[in-house]
Amino acid sequence: MKTRKILSLVLAAAGLALMAGFAPAQKASDPAFKVKLDFNRWHDVGELYADMKRLQTAFPKFLKLESIGKSFDGRDLMLMTINNPATGPEAGKAAMYIEANIHGNEIQGGEVCLYTIWYLMENYGRIADITRLVDERVFYIIPTVNPDGRQFFMEGPGGNARSGHVPVDDDNDGLFDEDPPEDINGNGIVEQIRMYVHGRGNFRISRTNPNVLEPVPFGETGDYILLGSEGIDNDGDGLVNEDGPGSYDANRNWASDWQPGYVQNGAMDYPFQLPEARAVNDFLMAHPNVSGVQSYHNSGGMILRGPGAEAVGEYPMGDVRFYDELGQNGERILPFYRYLVIWSGLYTVHGGFIDWTNDGLGIPSFSNELWSGDQYFTSPELKEQQANPQSLIAPNVSRYYFDRYLEFGDEYVEWKPFDHPQFGKVEMGGIWKKFQGRVPPRFMNEELCHRNMAFSLYQADEMPLIRMGEASVEKVGGDVYRVFVDITNPKVTPTIMARAAQNNVVRPDLLLVEGQGVEVIAASFIDNKTLYKVNPSVTPLVDQKDLKRIIVRNGHPGKTTRTVVLLVKGSGTMTVAYDSVKGGKASKTVMLR
């Protein structure tokens, strides 16, 4: 008995020792966040701005929060600038401009913007690539460029929330915004209305999906008629909810290929008529260092570039090459997204924002259409099932299956009886809530935020970045020297796009030579130093009058090192600098001796 007790104690002690060997020195955990934000919900405008303020307070060294202008309803367009002042001023670095929510109901882009600010700050000093990006680049981020439309969508029952709020007479009756969407039963949704008329209707309940009404075949009668959208005919014109706030398209009000309303619906009367468009354009014009643009929209799962209209013509091939490299890598970063040209892959757009930033401002620009319905069911086996029209997740019924089993019926509004003030006894419902379809399910939103942020950070990382390479000096005779300096842009994007050079919308790059008593006799770019030294034949920059300030009109290509050779007269130190609006500045100092 005594022996058994001793054995038990020994075994217990051994077990404790074994456990102690595997016990961590402290509790395992992710690093604690300075600011805890939620990305499984949707922020209204006030909540977005409050979280931006929390971030700015937590990271004052890097973040600057300011308003760049007012919306029509007087809301601020809040911009967050991310810059590390210890590595240089904003204007000396290439900047990435990111915006979202130009259409009021396309809300998840605002969450991606907020996530981007949060992620960059929380991981600065922890992840090497993030630290380098924040040190090398500037980020200008506006989570909502249409705060009026966003707030209307968030607070209201849905309806026409795509627009901003500049008044428009949609039905040409001389009145403005007098018949908005109405939620007359107070459940927060603008529903459909149907009336039961046994044997006298033109619709029937679908044989395959009881949630859906389908037209009856020719020669048959149904039991229902559809009366349109929930609401009241406020202006007595026989239409319901046809003249809500605004009802234009803020992404058709830009100066590149702008077309009047009879060509491009929703374009307004002239470019930059909308106060939000003017404010954004004024900001971009004042910040020529912006070298990349991302404008988040929804939905469809697309990485879009211009042109918006076929008639504008394809970009020059040099531009297409770097766009293709960025876009094709984007498809790898964003599963189920396709890299497309707007006019051929989506639809024709005249006067679009990213056409203006590309053609009018010379900035490589993308527009991501956030969220793809293909992401509801993602495995190869489920995709195969969806190809079967009889499947429970066939495209025509998959949303109902997803809502029933993953969102537990929260998003579909079933038909219910209602005593309508205009139609009497009807049923209302048969519609999806405003957060279903064009935006992802809440529990899938953080992945959407992270992957789209990752693509925009990749684009930011591939903005031009001028660096000086090797420099050498050869004595020709007397006080005359030949100076070789390598100038490198290791990134995909050139300092000046071909289209920008054609349109003269970006200041040329400058090659500058400084030195007391140094005279530049001749200058040229050469492709190969080794060959040049064997056969020193070059084409001088004959169109340049001041060889200490050489204008490089086409900029510096991406992923390229070029060598400038300078024939100079003088002595002492000489500095060669390359100054690019989009690619930053770099310099090299050599000794003439």
C-alpha positions as CSV (number, residue, x, y, z in Angstrom):
1,M,0.0,0.0,0.0
2,K,2.8,2.3,1.0
3,T,4.7,1.4,-2.2
4,R,1.6,2.1,-4.4
5,K,1.2,5.6,-2.7
6,I,4.8,6.5,-3.4
7,L,4.5,5.4,-7.0
8,S,1.4,7.6,-7.4
9,L,3.2,10.6,-6.1
10,V,6.2,9.9,-8.4
11,L,3.9,9.7,-11.4
12,A,2.1,12.8,-10.5
13,A,5.3,14.7,-10.1
14,A,6.5,13.4,-13.4
15,G,3.3,14.6,-15.1
16,L,3.6,18.0,-13.6
17,A,7.2,18.2,-14.8
18,L,6.2,17.1,-18.3
19,M,3.5,19.7,-18.4
20,A,5.9,22.4,-17.2
21,G,8.2,21.5,-20.0
22,F,5.5,22.4,-22.6
23,A,4.0,25.4,-20.7
24,P,4.9,28.7,-22.4
25,A,6.7,31.4,-20.4
26,Q,3.6,33.6,-20.9
27,K,0.2,33.3,-22.4
28,A,0.2,32.9,-26.2
29,S,-1.6,35.8,-27.9
30,D,-1.6,38.0,-31.0
31,P,0.0,41.4,-30.3
32,A,-2.5,43.7,-28.6
33,F,-4.0,46.3,-30.8
34,K,-3.8,50.0,-29.8
35,V,-7.2,50.5,-31.5
36,K,-9.8,47.8,-31.6
37,L,-12.1,48.2,-34.6
38,D,-14.9,46.0,-35.9
39,F,-15.0,44.9,-39.6
40,N,-18.0,42.5,-39.3
41,R,-20.5,45.4,-39.4
42,W,-21.2,48.5,-41.4
43,H,-20.3,52.0,-40.3
44,D,-22.5,55.0,-40.9
45,V,-20.7,58.3,-41.7
46,G,-20.4,59.5,-38.1
47,E,-19.0,56.1,-37.0
48,L,-16.5,56.1,-39.8
49,Y,-15.2,59.5,-38.9
50,A,-15.2,58.7,-35.1
51,D,-13.0,55.6,-35.8
52,M,-10.7,57.7,-38.1
53,K,-10.3,60.2,-35.2
54,R,-9.5,57.3,-32.8
55,L,-6.8,56.1,-35.1
56,Q,-5.4,59.6,-35.5
57,T,-5.3,60.1,-31.8
58,A,-3.5,56.7,-31.3
59,F,-0.9,57.3,-34.0
60,P,-0.4,61.1,-34.2
61,K,3.2,60.8,-35.6
62,F,1.9,59.2,-38.8
63,L,-1.7,60.3,-39.2
64,K,-3.3,63.6,-40.2
65,L,-7.1,63.9,-40.4
66,E,-8.7,66.8,-42.2
67,S,-11.7,67.8,-44.3
68,I,-11.0,68.5,-48.0
69,G,-14.5,70.0,-48.6
70,K,-18.2,69.7,-48.0
71,S,-20.9,67.5,-49.5
72,F,-24.1,69.1,-50.8
73,D,-25.8,68.5,-47.4
74,G,-22.8,70.0,-45.6
75,R,-21.0,66.9,-44.4
76,D,-17.3,66.8,-44.4
77,L,-15.2,64.8,-46.9
78,M,-12.7,63.5,-44.4
79,L,-9.2,62.6,-45.6
80,M,-6.6,60.6,-43.7
81,T,-3.0,61.2,-44.7
82,I,-0.5,58.6,-43.7
83,N,3.2,59.7,-43.8
84,N,6.3,59.2,-41.8
85,P,7.8,62.7,-41.4
86,A,11.1,61.2,-40.3
87,T,11.7,59.8,-43.8
88,G,10.7,63.0,-45.6
89,P,7.9,65.3,-46.5
90,E,4.8,64.2,-48.3
91,A,5.6,66.1,-51.6
92,G,8.9,64.3,-52.0
93,K,7.3,60.8,-52.0
94,A,5.0,59.0,-54.4
95,A,1.5,58.9,-52.9
96,M,-1.3,56.4,-53.2
97,Y,-4.8,57.9,-53.3
98,I,-7.6,55.5,-52.1
99,E,-11.3,56.4,-52.0
100,A,-14.6,54.7,-51.8
101,N,-18.4,55.1,-51.7
102,I,-18.8,57.4,-54.7
103,H,-22.1,55.6,-54.9
104,G,-24.0,55.8,-51.6
105,N,-25.1,52.2,-51.5
106,E,-21.7,50.8,-52.2
107,I,-20.7,50.8,-48.6
108,Q,-18.0,48.1,-48.1
109,G,-15.4,50.2,-49.8
110,G,-15.5,52.6,-46.8
111,E,-14.7,49.6,-44.5
112,V,-11.8,48.6,-46.8
113,C,-10.4,52.2,-46.4
114,L,-10.8,52.2,-42.7
115,Y,-9.2,48.7,-42.5
116,T,-6.2,49.9,-44.6
117,I,-5.5,52.8,-42.2
118,W,-5.8,50.5,-39.2
119,Y,-3.7,47.7,-40.7
120,L,-0.8,50.0,-41.7
121,M,-0.6,51.6,-38.3
122,E,-1.1,48.5,-36.2
123,N,1.6,46.6,-38.1
124,Y,4.2,49.4,-38.5
125,G,7.3,48.3,-36.9
126,R,6.1,44.7,-36.7
127,I,5.9,43.6,-40.3
128,A,8.9,44.6,-42.4
129,D,7.1,45.2,-45.7
130,I,4.4,47.4,-44.0
131,T,7.1,49.4,-42.2
132,R,9.0,50.0,-45.5
133,L,5.8,51.0,-47.3
134,V,4.9,53.6,-44.7
135,D,8.4,54.9,-44.7
136,E,8.7,55.1,-48.5
137,R,5.2,56.1,-49.5
138,V,2.4,58.5,-48.6
139,F,-1.3,57.3,-48.4
140,Y,-4.3,59.6,-48.9
141,I,-7.5,57.8,-47.9
142,I,-11.1,59.0,-48.1
143,P,-13.5,56.3,-46.9
144,T,-16.6,58.0,-48.3
145,V,-16.6,60.7,-51.1
146,N,-20.4,60.6,-51.0
147,P,-21.3,60.9,-47.3
148,D,-24.8,62.1,-48.1
149,G,-25.6,59.0,-50.1
150,R,-23.9,56.7,-47.5
151,Q,-25.9,58.1,-44.6
152,F,-29.2,58.0,-46.6
153,F,-28.6,54.4,-47.4
154,M,-27.6,53.5,-43.8
155,E,-30.5,55.4,-42.1
156,G,-33.2,54.9,-44.7
157,P,-35.0,51.9,-46.2
158,G,-32.8,51.6,-49.3
159,G,-34.4,52.8,-52.5
160,N,-32.4,55.1,-54.6
161,A,-29.3,55.6,-52.4
162,R,-26.7,55.4,-55.2
163,S,-26.8,59.1,-55.8
164,G,-25.7,62.2,-53.9
165,H,-28.2,64.8,-52.9
166,V,-27.9,67.7,-55.3
167,P,-31.6,68.1,-56.3
168,V,-32.7,66.7,-59.7
169,D,-36.2,66.7,-61.3
170,D,-36.3,63.0,-62.2
171,D,-39.9,62.9,-63.6
172,N,-39.8,66.4,-65.4
173,D,-42.7,67.8,-63.4
174,G,-41.0,70.9,-62.3
175,L,-40.5,69.6,-58.8
176,F,-37.3,68.3,-57.2
177,D,-37.0,65.1,-55.1
178,E,-40.7,65.2,-54.1
179,D,-41.5,61.5,-54.3
180,P,-38.8,59.6,-52.4
181,P,-38.9,56.0,-51.4
182,E,-41.1,55.4,-48.4
183,D,-41.4,52.7,-45.8
184,I,-45.0,53.0,-44.9
185,N,-45.2,49.9,-42.7
186,G,-42.2,51.0,-40.7
187,N,-40.1,47.8,-40.9
188,G,-37.0,49.6,-42.4
189,I,-37.4,48.2,-45.9
190,V,-39.0,49.3,-49.2
191,E,-40.8,46.1,-50.2
192,Q,-42.8,44.9,-53.2
193,I,-46.6,45.0,-53.2
194,R,-48.7,42.2,-54.5
195,M,-52.5,41.7,-54.5
196,Y,-54.3,38.3,-54.5
197,V,-56.9,38.2,-57.3
198,H,-57.8,34.5,-57.7
199,G,-57.8,33.5,-61.3
200,R,-57.4,37.1,-62.6
201,G,-53.7,37.8,-62.2
202,N,-50.7,37.6,-64.5
203,F,-48.3,36.2,-61.9
204,R,-48.2,32.9,-59.9
205,I,-46.1,31.5,-57.2
206,S,-43.1,29.7,-58.7
207,R,-43.2,25.9,-58.9
208,T,-39.5,25.7,-58.0
209,N,-39.2,28.5,-55.4
210,P,-42.2,29.6,-53.3
211,N,-40.5,32.9,-52.5
212,V,-40.7,34.0,-56.1
213,L,-43.5,35.1,-58.3
214,E,-43.2,34.1,-62.0
215,P,-45.2,35.3,-65.0
216,V,-47.9,32.9,-66.0
217,P,-47.6,31.3,-69.5
218,F,-49.5,32.6,-72.4
219,G,-53.2,31.5,-72.3
220,E,-53.2,30.9,-68.5
221,T,-54.1,33.1,-65.6
222,G,-52.5,33.5,-62.2
223,D,-53.6,34.6,-58.7
224,Y,-51.5,37.7,-58.2
225,I,-50.8,41.1,-59.7
226,L,-47.7,43.2,-58.8
227,L,-48.4,46.8,-57.8
228,G,-44.8,48.0,-57.7
229,S,-42.7,49.4,-54.9
230,E,-44.0,50.1,-51.4
231,G,-44.8,53.8,-51.0
232,I,-47.3,56.5,-52.0
233,D,-47.8,58.6,-55.1
234,N,-46.9,61.9,-53.4
235,D,-47.2,64.1,-56.5
236,G,-50.2,62.4,-58.2
237,D,-48.5,61.5,-61.4
238,G,-49.3,57.8,-61.2
239,L,-45.8,56.8,-60.2
240,V,-44.5,55.7,-56.8
241,N,-41.1,56.6,-55.4
242,E,-39.9,57.9,-58.8
243,D,-38.3,61.2,-57.6
244,G,-36.0,60.6,-54.7
245,P,-32.9,62.5,-53.5
246,G,-30.5,63.3,-56.3
247,S,-30.8,60.5,-58.8
248,Y,-27.7,61.2,-60.8
249,D,-24.4,59.3,-61.1
250,A,-21.5,61.0,-59.3
251,N,-19.1,58.7,-61.3
252,R,-20.1,60.4,-64.6
253,N,-19.3,64.0,-63.6
254,W,-15.5,64.0,-64.5
255,A,-13.8,65.9,-67.3
256,S,-12.4,63.0,-69.3
257,D,-14.8,62.1,-72.1
258,W,-17.7,63.8,-70.3
259,Q,-20.9,63.6,-72.3
260,P,-24.3,65.3,-71.7
261,G,-27.3,63.6,-70.2
262,Y,-28.8,62.5,-73.5
263,V,-25.6,60.5,-74.2
264,Q,-24.6,59.5,-70.6
265,N,-27.4,59.3,-68.2
266,G,-26.7,60.9,-64.8
267,A,-23.8,63.1,-66.0
268,M,-25.3,66.4,-64.7
269,D,-24.9,69.7,-66.7
270,Y,-21.1,70.0,-66.8
271,P,-18.0,68.3,-65.4
272,F,-17.2,69.0,-61.7
273,Q,-20.7,70.4,-61.1
274,L,-21.0,68.3,-58.0
275,P,-19.4,69.8,-54.9
276,E,-17.8,66.4,-54.0
277,A,-16.2,66.0,-57.4
278,R,-14.8,69.6,-57.2
279,A,-13.3,69.0,-53.7
280,V,-11.6,65.7,-54.7
281,N,-10.3,67.2,-58.0
282,D,-9.0,70.3,-56.2
283,F,-7.1,68.0,-53.7
284,L,-5.6,65.9,-56.5
285,M,-4.5,68.9,-58.5
286,A,-2.8,70.3,-55.4
287,H,-1.0,66.9,-54.8
288,P,0.8,66.0,-58.1
289,N,2.9,63.4,-56.2
290,V,-0.2,61.1,-56.3
291,S,1.1,58.2,-58.4
292,G,-1.6,55.6,-57.9
293,V,-5.4,55.6,-57.5
294,Q,-7.9,53.0,-56.3
295,S,-11.6,53.8,-56.2
296,Y,-13.6,51.1,-54.5
297,H,-17.1,50.2,-55.9
298,N,-19.4,47.2,-55.8
299,S,-20.1,44.6,-56.9
300,G,-19.2,41.9,-59.4
301,G,-15.6,40.9,-58.4
302,M,-13.6,43.0,-60.9
303,I,-10.3,44.8,-61.1
304,L,-11.1,47.5,-63.6
305,R,-9.0,49.9,-65.6
306,G,-9.9,52.3,-68.3
307,P,-10.8,53.4,-70.8
308,G,-14.4,53.6,-70.0
309,A,-15.5,54.0,-73.6
310,E,-14.3,52.2,-76.7
311,A,-14.3,55.4,-78.7
312,V,-11.5,56.9,-76.5
313,G,-9.1,54.3,-77.8
314,E,-6.9,51.8,-76.1
315,Y,-4.0,53.0,-73.9
316,P,-0.5,53.1,-75.5
317,M,1.1,49.6,-75.3
318,G,3.7,50.7,-72.8
319,D,0.9,51.6,-70.4
320,V,-1.0,48.4,-71.2
321,R,2.1,46.4,-70.2
322,F,2.4,47.7,-66.7
323,Y,-1.4,47.7,-66.2
324,D,-1.5,44.1,-67.2
325,E,1.2,43.1,-64.8
326,L,-0.5,44.8,-61.9
327,G,-4.0,43.5,-62.9
328,Q,-2.9,39.9,-63.5
329,N,-1.2,39.8,-60.1
330,G,-4.3,41.3,-58.7
331,E,-6.3,38.3,-59.9
332,R,-3.9,36.1,-57.8
333,I,-4.4,38.3,-54.7
334,L,-8.2,38.4,-55.2
335,P,-9.7,35.0,-56.0
336,F,-12.9,35.2,-58.0
337,Y,-12.0,38.7,-59.3
338,R,-11.3,39.3,-63.0
339,Y,-9.0,42.0,-64.4
340,L,-11.0,43.8,-67.1
341,V,-11.2,46.9,-69.2
342,I,-14.3,49.0,-68.2
343,W,-16.0,49.3,-71.6
344,S,-15.5,45.8,-72.7
345,G,-15.7,43.9,-69.4
346,L,-18.4,45.9,-67.6
347,Y,-20.2,48.6,-69.6
348,T,-19.5,52.0,-71.3
349,V,-18.8,54.9,-68.9
350,H,-18.4,58.5,-70.1
351,G,-16.9,61.0,-67.7
352,G,-15.7,58.4,-65.2
353,F,-13.4,59.2,-62.3
354,I,-10.6,56.8,-63.1
355,D,-10.6,57.9,-66.8
356,W,-10.1,61.4,-65.5
357,T,-7.2,60.5,-63.1
358,N,-5.5,58.4,-65.8
359,D,-6.0,60.7,-68.8
360,G,-6.4,64.1,-67.2
361,L,-4.0,63.7,-64.2
362,G,-1.6,61.1,-65.5
363,I,-2.1,58.7,-62.6
364,P,-2.3,54.9,-63.0
365,S,-5.8,54.1,-61.7
366,F,-7.9,51.0,-60.8
367,S,-11.5,50.6,-59.7
368,N,-12.2,47.4,-57.8
369,E,-15.8,46.1,-57.9
370,L,-15.9,44.6,-54.4
371,W,-17.6,41.3,-53.7
372,S,-18.4,38.5,-56.1
373,G,-21.4,36.2,-55.8
374,D,-19.1,33.3,-56.8
375,Q,-17.7,33.6,-53.2
376,Y,-20.9,32.2,-51.7
377,F,-20.0,28.7,-52.7
378,T,-16.3,28.3,-53.4
379,S,-15.1,24.7,-53.5
380,P,-14.7,22.9,-56.9
381,E,-17.4,20.4,-55.8
382,L,-19.9,23.1,-55.0
383,K,-19.2,24.8,-58.3
384,E,-19.9,21.6,-60.1
385,Q,-23.2,21.3,-58.2
386,Q,-24.2,24.8,-59.2
387,A,-23.9,23.8,-62.9
388,N,-26.9,21.5,-62.3
389,P,-30.1,23.5,-62.7
390,Q,-31.9,21.2,-60.3
391,S,-29.3,21.7,-57.5
392,L,-30.3,23.4,-54.3
393,I,-27.5,25.9,-54.9
394,A,-28.2,26.5,-58.7
395,P,-27.7,30.2,-59.5
396,N,-31.4,31.0,-59.5
397,V,-31.9,29.7,-55.9
398,S,-28.5,29.8,-54.3
399,R,-29.1,33.1,-52.5
400,Y,-32.1,31.6,-50.7
401,Y,-30.1,28.5,-49.7
402,F,-27.3,30.7,-48.4
403,D,-29.7,32.9,-46.5
404,R,-31.5,29.9,-45.0
405,Y,-28.5,27.9,-43.8
406,L,-25.8,30.5,-43.3
407,E,-27.6,33.7,-42.3
408,F,-30.6,31.8,-40.8
409,G,-33.2,33.7,-42.8
410,D,-32.1,37.1,-41.7
411,E,-31.9,38.7,-45.1
412,Y,-35.0,37.7,-47.0
413,V,-38.3,39.5,-46.3
414,E,-41.3,37.2,-46.6
415,W,-44.7,38.3,-47.9
416,K,-47.0,39.5,-45.1
417,P,-50.6,41.0,-45.2
418,F,-50.8,44.8,-45.0
419,D,-53.7,47.3,-45.3
420,H,-52.2,49.8,-47.7
421,P,-53.6,53.4,-47.6
422,Q,-53.9,53.4,-51.4
423,F,-54.5,49.8,-52.5
424,G,-56.3,48.3,-49.5
425,K,-55.7,44.7,-48.6
426,V,-52.4,43.6,-50.1
427,E,-49.3,41.6,-49.2
428,M,-45.8,43.3,-48.9
429,G,-42.4,41.6,-48.9
430,G,-40.7,39.3,-51.5
431,I,-37.5,41.3,-51.4
432,W,-34.0,41.1,-50.0
433,K,-32.9,43.5,-47.3
434,K,-30.6,46.3,-48.4
435,F,-27.4,44.7,-47.0
436,Q,-27.9,41.5,-49.1
437,G,-26.5,40.9,-52.6
438,R,-24.3,43.9,-53.4
439,V,-22.4,43.7,-50.1
440,P,-20.8,40.6,-48.6
441,P,-22.3,38.8,-45.6
442,R,-20.9,40.5,-42.5
443,F,-18.9,37.4,-41.5
444,M,-17.1,37.4,-44.8
445,N,-16.2,41.1,-44.9
446,E,-12.9,41.1,-43.1
447,E,-11.4,38.8,-45.8
448,L,-12.8,41.2,-48.5
449,C,-11.2,44.1,-46.7
450,H,-7.8,42.4,-46.3
451,R,-7.5,41.1,-49.9
452,N,-8.5,44.3,-51.5
453,M,-6.2,46.3,-49.2
454,A,-3.4,43.9,-50.2
455,F,-4.0,44.6,-53.9
456,S,-3.9,48.4,-53.3
457,L,-0.8,48.1,-51.1
458,Y,0.8,46.1,-54.0
459,Q,-0.1,48.8,-56.4
460,A,1.4,51.4,-54.0
461,D,4.6,49.3,-53.7
462,E,4.9,49.3,-57.4
463,M,4.6,53.0,-57.9
464,P,7.8,54.6,-59.3
465,L,10.7,54.9,-56.9
466,I,13.8,56.7,-58.2
467,R,17.1,55.5,-56.9
468,M,20.7,56.3,-57.8
469,G,23.0,53.5,-58.5
470,E,26.7,53.3,-59.3
471,A,28.6,56.4,-60.2
472,S,32.1,56.7,-61.7
473,V,34.4,59.4,-63.0
474,E,37.0,59.1,-65.9
475,K,39.6,61.8,-66.6
476,V,39.6,62.8,-70.2
477,G,42.4,65.4,-70.0
478,G,43.2,68.5,-68.2
479,D,40.1,69.4,-66.1
480,V,37.7,67.6,-68.4
481,Y,35.9,64.5,-67.0
482,R,33.4,61.9,-68.1
483,V,30.9,61.1,-65.4
484,F,28.7,58.0,-65.4
485,V,25.6,57.8,-63.1
486,D,23.1,54.9,-63.0
487,I,19.5,55.9,-62.4
488,T,17.1,53.2,-61.4
489,N,13.4,52.7,-61.2
490,P,13.0,49.1,-59.8
491,K,9.2,49.3,-59.8
492,V,6.6,48.3,-62.4
493,T,5.2,51.8,-63.0
494,P,7.0,54.4,-65.0
495,T,7.5,57.9,-63.6
496,I,5.4,59.3,-66.5
497,M,2.9,57.1,-68.4
498,A,2.9,57.2,-72.2
499,R,-0.7,58.6,-72.2
500,A,0.4,61.3,-69.6
501,A,3.3,62.3,-71.9
502,Q,0.9,62.5,-74.9
503,N,-1.5,64.7,-73.0
504,N,1.2,66.8,-71.3
505,V,-0.5,66.4,-67.9
506,V,2.6,65.6,-65.7
507,R,5.6,67.8,-65.2
508,P,8.6,66.3,-67.0
509,D,11.3,64.7,-64.8
510,L,14.4,66.7,-64.3
511,L,18.1,65.7,-64.3
512,L,20.0,68.4,-62.3
513,V,23.7,69.0,-62.0
514,E,25.1,71.1,-59.2
515,G,28.7,72.0,-58.6
516,Q,30.7,75.2,-58.0
517,G,32.5,76.1,-61.2
518,V,31.3,72.9,-62.9
519,E,30.4,73.2,-66.6
520,V,28.4,70.5,-68.5
521,I,29.8,70.3,-72.0
522,A,27.6,67.4,-73.2
523,A,25.1,64.9,-71.9
524,S,23.3,61.8,-73.0
525,F,21.6,58.7,-71.8
526,I,23.2,55.4,-72.8
527,D,21.9,51.9,-72.7
528,N,25.1,50.0,-71.9
529,K,28.2,51.4,-70.2
530,T,30.4,48.5,-71.2
531,L,29.7,48.9,-74.9
532,Y,29.9,52.6,-74.7
533,K,33.4,52.4,-73.2
534,V,34.5,50.2,-76.1
535,N,32.8,52.5,-78.7
536,P,31.9,55.8,-77.1
537,S,29.2,56.9,-79.6
538,V,26.1,58.6,-78.2
539,T,23.3,60.9,-79.2
540,P,23.7,64.1,-77.3
541,L,20.7,65.9,-75.8
542,V,20.7,68.5,-78.5
543,D,17.3,70.0,-77.6
544,Q,18.5,71.0,-74.2
545,K,19.8,74.5,-73.8
546,D,20.8,74.3,-70.1
547,L,22.7,71.0,-69.6
548,K,22.6,71.5,-65.8
549,R,18.8,71.2,-65.9
550,I,17.9,68.5,-68.4
551,I,14.2,67.9,-69.1
552,V,13.3,64.2,-69.4
553,R,9.9,64.5,-71.0
554,N,9.0,60.8,-71.1
555,G,10.2,60.0,-67.6
556,H,11.9,56.9,-66.5
557,P,10.4,53.5,-67.4
558,G,9.6,50.8,-64.9
559,K,12.0,48.0,-64.0
560,T,14.8,49.9,-65.8
561,T,18.2,51.2,-65.0
562,R,19.5,53.9,-67.4
563,T,22.9,55.5,-67.3
564,V,23.5,59.2,-67.9
565,V,26.9,60.1,-69.2
566,L,28.1,63.7,-68.7
567,L,31.1,65.4,-70.2
568,V,32.0,68.1,-67.6
569,K,34.7,70.7,-67.1
570,G,35.8,71.7,-63.6
571,S,37.0,70.3,-60.3
572,G,35.8,69.5,-56.8
573,T,32.4,67.9,-55.9
574,M,29.5,67.6,-58.3
575,T,26.0,66.4,-57.5
576,V,23.7,64.7,-60.0
577,A,20.1,64.6,-59.0
578,Y,17.0,63.1,-60.6
579,D,13.7,64.9,-59.7
580,S,10.4,63.2,-60.5
581,V,7.0,64.4,-59.5
582,K,5.7,60.8,-59.4
583,G,8.9,58.9,-58.5
584,G,10.5,61.1,-55.9
585,K,14.0,62.5,-55.8
586,A,17.4,61.0,-55.6
587,S,21.0,62.3,-55.9
588,K,24.6,61.2,-56.2
589,T,27.7,63.2,-55.4
590,V,31.1,62.5,-57.1
591,M,34.5,64.1,-56.9
592,L,36.1,65.4,-60.1
593,R,39.8,64.6,-59.7
